[in-house]
Structures are given as C-alpha cells and as structure tokens.
Amino acid sequence: MKNGRHTRLIWLILMAACVLAPDYGQAKYDYIDISNPFLKKIPIAIPPFQTALGGDEAIVDAGDACDLLSETLNFTGYFKLLDQGAFLEYPGKTGIDAENIHFYNWTGIGAELLITGGISVSDGTITMELRLFDTFKEKLLVGKRYMSKPDNLRRMIRGFCSEVIFHLTGSYGIFNSKIAFVSTSPGHKQIYDCDFDGANPRRMTRSKSIALSPAWSSDGKWIAYTDYARGKPDLYIKHVTEKRGAVVSKDGINITPAWVPGKFSLAATLSFSGDPEIYLLTGTGKIIKRVTNNWGIDVSPTFSQDGREMAFVSKRSGTPQIFIKQLQTGQVRRLTFEGKYNTTPNWSPKGDKIAYSCLKNGHFNICVIGSDGEKQMVLTQDAGDNESPTWSPDGSLIAFSSTREGKSRIFVMTAFGTDQRRLLMMPGEQTNPEWSPDIINE
C-alpha cells in the first residue's frame, strides 16, 4: 500500500496539474447531459498543437498528441470533431492562450468548444500545456500543464480528457478503465484485456484449457473467472499484478463470478449440492452463505451499486428469465416477462437500469430495462447475435459481443444504442466483455 501511495505521489508531481481557469473550482456548466437519449453532439475544434524547442522530436510528439486527443474525445460519442481544413486560424502558430485567439473565427465555423495545446521537449522530458475554451463565452474552462517522459504521452492525454469530461458532465469518464474479454486468438478460449478504446490488448490467462466469464473487483485489482484447467469448470480468483489468488474447485460446476461492489467478496454459481445455486464467497474463495435456494438453474449474478440487490438468471419459471433478490429481506421478484430467453444481466453503475441479452426473432439482441421492470428497450436489431452487455464505469457506454461481421467481435455503443462500432480486431473470436472500474492498477 505504501509503495502504491508513493507511486501515485510521484505521478501527481510529474503530471503537475496547473489550474489556469480562475473559476475552475466553482460549479460546472451543464454542457452534456449523459442521461439524455437525444444528446446533441457538441461541435469541437482541435487544431494542431504548438511546438517549442526539441526540434523534430517535439513536432512528432505534437502531432501524435493532437491525434490521440481527438481520437480519445471522439470515442465518448459526446463530440462532433470539426475538419481542420475548415479552420480560419491556427492557435498553434499564434499562441494557445485566450489573448491570442480570435474567437469569432471559431464560432463562425460552428465550433462551440476549442482545445489548444503546446508541446516542448527538453532533456527527454515532454512539457505539454492544454486549454479548453467555450468559444461563445470566450472563456477558459480547463487549463492544465503536464510534464513527463515521452512514453507517458497517452496517459497525459487521457488525464486531460478526464478533466474535460468532468467539467462538462460532472464525471471523470472512462479513460482509466479497461475491458476484459474472452478470445480464441491462442487457438482456445483465454482471457485478455485492453484499454477502454481497444488499444493495448494483453493476454491475462495462459492455461492450455478454456477460460471464461472474467469479472473485475470494484477496485480493479482482482479478476475472477472460470477455467477448465483441471478438467472441469473451476473458479479462479487472481490479483491482476501480483502472483497470488485462490481457486474454488468444489464438486460440479463453479461458474459466473460477480464481485460485490466495494467489498472483497463475490457471488458465483456452484453445484456441489446438486442443483446449481448462487453462493456468496470471500475473496479467498471461502463460502459465506447460499444466496439462492430454488429448483432450476440460478446463474449470472450482478449487483446493484449499493450491493443491496442482486439480479440473476433463473429457470424457476420454466425458461431463463431475470430475477432480482433483495439480499436483506430475501424477497425475490421477476424482472423480465417479455420473451422466453433473457440472460447475462449487467446492472448499470447508476443503479437504475439493467442490460441483458434477449432472444427475439431467432437472434440475440441487447436490451435494457429499468431496475423497476419499466421502460424496456431493444438496443440492437438486425445485426447478427449480440450478447453479454457490460456498462462502462460512468454508465455512458455499453460494450457487447456481436456476430454482425461474421465472427464474434467486441463492439461498443452509447447507453441508448447509438454509435455502434467495433472496439478492436484480433485473430479468432472475441466474446464475454467485462468493463472494469475507472481505476489504473498500481
């Protein structure tokens, strides 16, 4: 823990966040309402960054930083990036601060927001200054200065994007999160992870069998999954960066893990008693208690953000349907009634919605329903089979697997089903995405 704090302190010093907006500590403007299904994308201009010192190295870094910033903000679905060919001036040549900007040149092309940036390189260290302006108010909204090594360029850009999104929405967004998923790239199913935008895919498991159902702990430091390494489905609980963990290998199946929010405990389906039921386990794999006790298979637990309720799939009504159990009282209510096959529920971070897979007209689609059973929506249609939805940590996006391109790939869309696009391309097939919390592991 001490080492983690030390690392974080060093990083904060290196990233030297200089607050340049005089009113930055005051209430944020309500630029973006992420709960609005008819969200209008904000036109934003991001001209090339200014370079000073460092020669060609600074020019290359400036180009990379500008492109990366544009791609990162564009991924959120909140912005309409304006074509640089339409720009009437380039702050990178005249200066990046308000006194050097003719705001009418930006409002004239429809830009409501403007980001300017400058980079210098000296002795192997990048200094980068970034500004976010409201062009109509001619006002600085966010200003930051970062200093670090060139290999931290992506992290610096994501740090600024987090500040931008926080100012515009009140949430720091998704930029420090990862997505775990199952891929057949090695020739058999193994678990990988990647950055929120599909960058830097990395293999996490290296068994010679089948690994399934990755689940992140709420601090992002642990992952649980099912592996057939011992010839049957067992539950593995592993620290993401350290070589420690536990294995739950009881008779029968040990599958579909889900962590309890804010606790070092998780739920999973075990069948050692005969009927597959959901149990609550410690993070070291010891059984705390049995959560379900009903004939028929109970699988795929997912918890409300406060940890008081658990949604799960059960065949107790004859076909797979989603139920919700109030953990304190033990009261169970059925959530889904439309359709005969509803599975893989995933509770939204805000607690008001549950995404799940629903079988309609012979194909699986991603549906969303209120946790009260109201306002059911189908988000995917006529695009192959779409399964295993998972919410981004801020609730603005949903990742899922889809066969719309033939092989199963990981896709992402807004919480209302718009802007559907493939996340990454890898050999084999990719399924079972699971979005992490918005935390960088030390």
C-alpha positions as CSV (number, residue, x, y, z in Angstrom):
1,M,0.0,0.0,0.0
2,K,2.9,2.3,0.9
3,N,4.5,1.7,-2.5
4,G,1.2,2.4,-4.3
5,R,0.9,5.7,-2.5
6,H,4.5,6.6,-3.2
7,T,4.0,5.8,-6.9
8,R,0.8,7.9,-7.0
9,L,2.6,10.9,-5.4
10,I,5.4,10.8,-7.9
11,W,2.9,10.6,-10.7
12,L,1.0,13.6,-9.4
13,I,4.2,15.6,-9.2
14,L,5.2,14.6,-12.7
15,M,1.8,15.4,-14.1
16,A,1.9,18.8,-12.3
17,A,-1.7,19.8,-12.8
18,C,-1.7,23.6,-13.0
19,V,-5.2,25.1,-12.7
20,L,-5.4,28.0,-15.1
21,A,-9.1,28.8,-15.2
22,P,-10.0,31.2,-12.4
23,D,-13.4,29.7,-11.8
24,Y,-12.5,26.1,-12.2
25,G,-13.3,25.3,-8.6
26,Q,-16.8,26.6,-9.0
27,A,-19.9,24.8,-10.2
28,K,-19.5,23.1,-13.5
29,Y,-21.6,24.1,-16.5
30,D,-24.2,21.6,-17.7
31,Y,-22.8,21.2,-21.2
32,I,-23.6,17.5,-21.6
33,D,-26.5,15.5,-20.1
34,I,-25.4,11.9,-20.4
35,S,-28.9,10.7,-19.4
36,N,-30.4,12.4,-22.5
37,P,-31.2,9.8,-25.2
38,F,-31.4,12.6,-27.8
39,L,-28.0,14.0,-26.8
40,K,-26.7,16.5,-29.4
41,K,-23.0,16.2,-30.1
42,I,-21.1,19.3,-29.3
43,P,-19.0,20.7,-32.2
44,I,-15.4,20.9,-31.1
45,A,-12.3,22.2,-32.9
46,I,-8.9,20.7,-32.1
47,P,-6.2,22.5,-34.2
48,P,-2.6,21.2,-34.4
49,F,-0.6,21.8,-31.3
50,Q,2.1,24.5,-31.0
51,T,5.7,23.3,-30.8
52,A,8.6,24.9,-29.0
53,L,12.2,23.5,-28.6
54,G,13.0,19.9,-29.1
55,G,13.2,20.1,-32.9
56,D,11.7,17.2,-34.9
57,E,11.0,15.2,-31.7
58,A,8.6,17.9,-30.5
59,I,6.9,18.1,-33.8
60,V,6.3,14.4,-33.9
61,D,5.0,14.4,-30.3
62,A,2.7,17.3,-31.0
63,G,1.2,15.5,-34.0
64,D,0.7,12.3,-32.0
65,A,-0.7,14.2,-29.0
66,C,-3.2,16.1,-31.2
67,D,-4.4,13.0,-33.0
68,L,-4.6,11.0,-29.8
69,L,-6.6,13.7,-28.0
70,S,-9.1,13.9,-30.9
71,E,-9.5,10.1,-31.0
72,T,-10.0,9.8,-27.3
73,L,-12.7,12.5,-27.0
74,N,-14.3,11.2,-30.2
75,F,-14.7,7.8,-28.6
76,T,-17.0,9.1,-25.9
77,G,-19.7,9.9,-28.5
78,Y,-20.2,13.4,-27.0
79,F,-18.5,15.5,-29.7
80,K,-18.6,16.3,-33.3
81,L,-15.0,16.9,-34.4
82,L,-14.7,19.7,-37.0
83,D,-12.5,19.2,-40.0
84,Q,-9.1,21.1,-39.6
85,G,-9.4,22.1,-43.3
86,A,-12.3,24.5,-42.3
87,F,-10.2,26.3,-39.6
88,L,-9.6,30.0,-40.2
89,E,-6.7,30.3,-37.8
90,Y,-4.2,28.0,-36.0
91,P,-3.5,28.9,-32.4
92,G,-0.5,26.6,-32.5
93,K,1.2,29.3,-34.6
94,T,-0.1,32.4,-32.8
95,G,-0.3,31.2,-29.2
96,I,-2.6,28.9,-27.2
97,D,-4.0,31.3,-24.7
98,A,-7.2,33.4,-24.9
99,E,-5.4,36.7,-25.8
100,N,-4.0,35.1,-28.9
101,I,-7.3,33.6,-30.1
102,H,-9.9,35.3,-32.3
103,F,-13.0,33.5,-31.0
104,Y,-15.2,34.8,-33.9
105,N,-13.1,32.7,-36.2
106,W,-14.2,29.6,-34.3
107,T,-17.9,30.5,-33.7
108,G,-18.0,31.3,-37.4
109,I,-17.3,27.7,-38.4
110,G,-19.7,26.3,-35.8
111,A,-17.2,25.4,-33.0
112,E,-18.8,25.6,-29.6
113,L,-15.7,24.3,-27.9
114,L,-12.0,24.7,-28.7
115,I,-8.9,22.9,-27.4
116,T,-5.5,24.4,-27.9
117,G,-2.2,22.7,-27.0
118,G,1.5,23.3,-26.9
119,I,4.4,20.9,-26.5
120,S,8.1,21.3,-25.8
121,V,10.8,18.6,-25.4
122,S,13.9,19.1,-23.3
123,D,16.3,16.5,-21.9
124,G,14.0,13.7,-22.7
125,T,11.0,15.3,-20.9
126,I,7.8,16.4,-22.5
127,T,6.1,19.6,-21.2
128,M,2.6,19.9,-22.5
129,E,0.0,22.6,-21.9
130,L,-3.6,22.2,-22.9
131,R,-6.6,24.5,-22.8
132,L,-10.4,24.0,-23.2
133,F,-12.4,27.1,-24.3
134,D,-16.0,27.9,-24.6
135,T,-15.9,29.9,-27.9
136,F,-19.2,31.7,-27.5
137,K,-18.4,32.9,-23.9
138,E,-14.7,33.4,-24.9
139,K,-13.9,31.7,-21.7
140,L,-11.2,29.3,-20.5
141,L,-12.9,26.3,-19.0
142,V,-10.0,24.0,-18.2
143,G,-6.2,24.6,-18.3
144,K,-3.5,22.1,-17.5
145,R,0.2,21.6,-17.7
146,Y,1.8,18.2,-17.7
147,M,5.5,17.1,-17.5
148,S,6.6,13.5,-18.0
149,K,8.6,11.1,-20.2
150,P,7.5,10.6,-23.9
151,D,6.2,7.1,-23.1
152,N,3.6,8.6,-20.8
153,L,2.1,10.7,-23.7
154,R,-1.1,8.6,-23.8
155,R,-1.5,8.8,-20.1
156,M,-1.1,12.6,-20.1
157,I,-3.7,13.0,-22.9
158,R,-6.2,10.7,-21.0
159,G,-5.6,12.8,-17.9
160,F,-6.6,16.0,-19.7
161,C,-9.6,14.2,-21.4
162,S,-10.8,13.2,-17.9
163,E,-10.7,16.8,-16.8
164,V,-12.6,17.9,-19.9
165,I,-15.3,15.3,-19.4
166,F,-15.5,16.1,-15.7
167,H,-16.0,19.8,-16.4
168,L,-18.7,19.1,-19.0
169,T,-20.6,16.2,-17.3
170,G,-19.6,16.1,-13.6
171,S,-18.0,12.6,-14.2
172,Y,-14.4,11.8,-15.0
173,G,-15.4,9.3,-17.6
174,I,-13.9,6.1,-18.7
175,F,-10.3,6.9,-19.7
176,N,-8.6,4.9,-16.9
177,S,-10.7,1.8,-17.4
178,K,-10.1,-1.5,-19.2
179,I,-12.2,-4.2,-20.8
180,A,-11.5,-7.9,-20.1
181,F,-12.8,-10.3,-22.7
182,V,-12.5,-13.9,-23.9
183,S,-10.6,-14.5,-27.2
184,T,-9.8,-17.6,-29.2
185,S,-6.6,-16.0,-30.6
186,P,-4.3,-18.6,-29.0
187,G,-6.4,-21.4,-30.5
188,H,-8.6,-21.9,-27.4
189,K,-10.6,-19.5,-25.2
190,Q,-8.4,-17.4,-23.0
191,I,-8.9,-14.1,-21.2
192,Y,-7.4,-10.8,-22.4
193,D,-7.8,-7.2,-21.5
194,C,-7.4,-3.9,-23.4
195,D,-7.7,-0.2,-22.8
196,F,-11.2,1.3,-22.8
197,D,-10.8,2.1,-26.6
198,G,-9.4,-1.3,-27.6
199,A,-5.8,-0.2,-27.5
200,N,-3.0,-2.4,-26.0
201,P,-4.7,-5.8,-25.9
202,R,-2.9,-8.1,-23.5
203,R,-3.3,-11.8,-22.6
204,M,-4.2,-12.3,-19.0
205,T,-4.5,-16.1,-18.7
206,R,-2.2,-18.8,-20.1
207,S,-3.8,-22.1,-19.4
208,K,-4.0,-24.8,-22.0
209,S,-7.7,-25.2,-21.5
210,I,-10.8,-22.9,-21.7
211,A,-11.1,-19.7,-19.6
212,L,-14.5,-17.9,-19.4
213,S,-16.5,-15.2,-17.7
214,P,-14.0,-12.6,-16.5
215,A,-15.2,-10.3,-13.6
216,W,-13.4,-7.3,-12.2
217,S,-13.4,-6.4,-8.5
218,S,-14.6,-2.9,-7.7
219,D,-11.1,-1.7,-7.0
220,G,-9.8,-3.1,-10.3
221,K,-7.1,-5.1,-8.6
222,W,-8.6,-8.6,-8.8
223,I,-10.2,-10.6,-11.5
224,A,-12.3,-13.8,-11.1
225,Y,-13.0,-16.2,-14.0
226,T,-13.9,-19.8,-14.8
227,D,-11.2,-22.1,-16.1
228,Y,-11.2,-25.8,-17.2
229,A,-7.5,-26.3,-16.4
230,R,-8.4,-29.2,-14.0
231,G,-10.8,-30.8,-16.5
232,K,-13.9,-29.2,-15.1
233,P,-15.2,-25.6,-14.6
234,D,-13.4,-24.2,-11.5
235,L,-13.4,-20.6,-10.2
236,Y,-10.1,-18.7,-10.2
237,I,-9.6,-15.5,-8.2
238,K,-6.3,-13.7,-9.1
239,H,-4.7,-10.4,-8.3
240,V,-4.1,-8.5,-11.6
241,T,-0.5,-7.5,-10.9
242,E,0.7,-9.9,-8.2
243,K,1.1,-13.6,-8.2
244,R,-1.5,-14.5,-5.6
245,G,-5.1,-15.7,-5.5
246,A,-7.3,-18.7,-4.9
247,V,-9.1,-21.5,-6.7
248,V,-12.6,-22.7,-5.9
249,S,-12.8,-26.3,-7.1
250,K,-15.8,-27.9,-5.5
251,D,-17.6,-30.9,-7.0
252,G,-19.7,-29.9,-10.0
253,I,-19.5,-26.5,-11.6
254,N,-18.0,-23.3,-10.3
255,I,-19.0,-20.6,-12.8
256,T,-20.3,-17.0,-13.5
257,P,-18.5,-14.9,-10.8
258,A,-19.5,-11.3,-9.9
259,W,-17.9,-9.1,-7.3
260,V,-19.9,-7.3,-4.6
261,P,-19.4,-3.5,-5.0
262,G,-17.0,-2.1,-2.5
263,K,-16.2,-5.4,-0.9
264,F,-13.6,-8.2,-1.2
265,S,-16.3,-10.8,-1.8
266,L,-18.1,-12.2,-4.8
267,A,-21.0,-14.3,-5.9
268,A,-20.8,-17.4,-8.2
269,T,-22.8,-20.4,-9.2
270,L,-21.8,-23.7,-7.6
271,S,-23.4,-27.1,-7.9
272,F,-21.7,-29.2,-5.2
273,S,-25.1,-29.6,-3.5
274,G,-26.6,-30.9,-6.7
275,D,-28.7,-28.0,-8.0
276,P,-26.7,-25.0,-9.5
277,E,-27.2,-22.2,-6.9
278,I,-25.6,-18.9,-6.3
279,Y,-23.3,-18.6,-3.3
280,L,-21.6,-15.6,-1.7
281,L,-17.8,-16.2,-1.3
282,T,-14.9,-14.3,0.3
283,G,-12.2,-13.0,-2.0
284,T,-10.1,-16.0,-0.8
285,G,-12.8,-18.4,-2.1
286,K,-14.5,-19.5,1.2
287,I,-18.3,-19.8,1.2
288,I,-20.1,-17.2,3.2
289,K,-23.6,-18.2,2.5
290,R,-26.0,-19.6,0.0
291,V,-27.9,-16.8,-1.8
292,T,-30.5,-18.7,-3.9
293,N,-32.4,-21.9,-3.0
294,N,-34.9,-22.8,-5.6
295,W,-35.3,-25.6,-8.1
296,G,-33.9,-24.8,-11.6
297,I,-30.6,-23.4,-12.5
298,D,-29.6,-20.0,-11.0
299,V,-26.6,-18.3,-12.7
300,S,-25.1,-14.9,-13.8
301,P,-25.4,-12.8,-10.7
302,T,-24.9,-9.0,-10.9
303,F,-25.2,-6.5,-8.1
304,S,-26.8,-3.1,-7.7
305,Q,-24.2,-0.3,-7.0
306,D,-25.2,-0.2,-3.3
307,G,-24.8,-4.0,-3.0
308,R,-28.3,-4.4,-1.6
309,E,-29.9,-6.3,-4.5
310,M,-28.7,-9.0,-6.8
311,A,-30.1,-9.7,-10.3
312,F,-29.6,-13.2,-11.7
313,V,-30.9,-15.6,-14.3
314,S,-33.1,-18.5,-13.2
315,K,-35.2,-21.2,-14.9
316,R,-37.6,-21.4,-12.0
317,S,-40.4,-20.0,-14.2
318,G,-39.7,-22.6,-16.9
319,T,-37.5,-20.6,-19.3
320,P,-34.4,-18.4,-18.5
321,Q,-35.6,-15.1,-17.0
322,I,-34.0,-12.4,-14.9
323,F,-35.0,-12.1,-11.3
324,I,-33.9,-9.6,-8.6
325,K,-33.3,-10.6,-5.0
326,Q,-33.3,-8.1,-2.1
327,L,-30.4,-9.5,-0.1
328,Q,-31.5,-8.2,3.3
329,T,-35.1,-9.4,3.2
330,G,-34.7,-12.3,0.8
331,Q,-37.6,-11.1,-1.3
332,V,-37.4,-12.1,-4.9
333,R,-39.2,-10.5,-7.9
334,R,-39.2,-11.4,-11.5
335,L,-37.8,-8.6,-13.7
336,T,-38.3,-9.8,-17.3
337,F,-41.6,-11.1,-18.8
338,E,-41.2,-10.4,-22.5
339,G,-39.6,-13.2,-24.5
340,K,-38.7,-16.8,-23.5
341,Y,-34.9,-16.4,-23.2
342,N,-33.3,-13.5,-21.2
343,T,-29.8,-13.9,-19.9
344,T,-26.5,-12.2,-18.9
345,P,-27.8,-9.3,-16.9
346,N,-25.4,-6.4,-16.0
347,W,-26.5,-3.7,-13.6
348,S,-25.7,-0.1,-14.5
349,P,-23.4,1.9,-12.3
350,K,-26.2,4.3,-11.5
351,G,-28.4,1.5,-10.4
352,D,-31.4,2.5,-12.5
353,K,-31.0,0.1,-15.4
354,I,-30.1,-3.5,-16.2
355,A,-28.7,-4.5,-19.6
356,Y,-29.1,-8.1,-20.8
357,S,-29.3,-10.4,-23.8
358,C,-32.8,-11.2,-25.1
359,L,-33.8,-13.7,-27.8
360,K,-36.0,-12.1,-30.4
361,N,-37.0,-13.4,-33.8
362,G,-34.3,-16.1,-33.7
363,H,-31.4,-13.8,-32.8
364,F,-30.0,-12.5,-29.5
365,N,-30.1,-8.7,-29.0
366,I,-29.0,-6.3,-26.3
367,C,-31.9,-5.0,-24.2
368,V,-32.1,-2.5,-21.4
369,I,-34.8,-2.4,-18.7
370,G,-35.3,-0.3,-15.7
371,S,-34.5,-2.0,-12.4
372,D,-38.2,-1.5,-11.6
373,G,-39.2,-3.5,-14.6
374,E,-40.3,-0.5,-16.6
375,K,-39.1,1.1,-19.9
376,Q,-37.7,-1.9,-21.7
377,M,-35.7,-1.0,-24.8
378,V,-34.0,-3.1,-27.6
379,L,-30.7,-1.5,-28.5
380,T,-29.5,-3.8,-31.3
381,Q,-31.6,-5.1,-34.2
382,D,-30.9,-7.0,-37.5
383,A,-27.2,-7.3,-36.8
384,G,-26.4,-10.9,-36.1
385,D,-26.3,-12.2,-32.5
386,N,-25.5,-9.6,-29.8
387,E,-24.7,-10.8,-26.3
388,S,-23.0,-10.2,-22.9
389,P,-23.6,-6.5,-22.4
390,T,-21.4,-4.6,-19.9
391,W,-21.6,-1.0,-18.7
392,S,-18.8,1.5,-18.8
393,P,-17.9,2.8,-15.3
394,D,-19.7,6.1,-15.8
395,G,-22.8,4.4,-17.4
396,S,-22.5,6.2,-20.7
397,L,-21.5,3.3,-22.9
398,I,-22.2,-0.4,-23.2
399,A,-19.7,-3.0,-24.6
400,F,-21.0,-6.3,-26.0
401,S,-20.1,-9.1,-28.4
402,S,-21.7,-9.3,-31.8
403,T,-21.5,-11.6,-34.9
404,R,-22.6,-8.9,-37.3
405,E,-19.3,-9.2,-39.2
406,G,-19.4,-13.0,-39.2
407,K,-17.0,-13.9,-36.4
408,S,-17.9,-12.7,-32.9
409,R,-16.2,-9.3,-32.1
410,I,-16.4,-6.8,-29.2
411,F,-18.5,-3.8,-30.0
412,V,-19.4,-0.6,-28.1
413,M,-22.3,1.7,-28.2
414,T,-23.9,4.5,-26.2
415,A,-26.3,3.6,-23.4
416,F,-29.1,4.3,-25.8
417,G,-27.9,2.2,-28.6
418,T,-26.4,4.8,-30.9
419,D,-22.8,5.0,-32.4
420,Q,-22.4,1.2,-32.5
421,R,-18.8,0.4,-33.6
422,R,-16.3,-2.4,-33.3
423,L,-13.8,-2.0,-30.5
424,L,-10.8,-3.9,-31.8
425,M,-9.7,-6.5,-34.4
426,M,-7.8,-9.7,-33.3
427,P,-7.4,-13.2,-34.7
428,G,-10.1,-15.6,-33.7
429,E,-13.3,-14.6,-32.0
430,Q,-13.8,-12.3,-29.0
431,T,-16.7,-12.7,-26.5
432,N,-17.8,-12.0,-22.9
433,P,-16.6,-8.4,-22.4
434,E,-16.4,-7.1,-18.9
435,W,-15.7,-3.4,-18.3
436,S,-13.5,-2.5,-15.3
437,P,-14.0,0.3,-12.9
438,D,-12.3,3.6,-13.8
439,I,-9.1,2.8,-11.9
440,I,-5.5,2.4,-13.0
441,N,-3.8,-0.5,-11.2
442,E,-0.6,0.3,-9.5
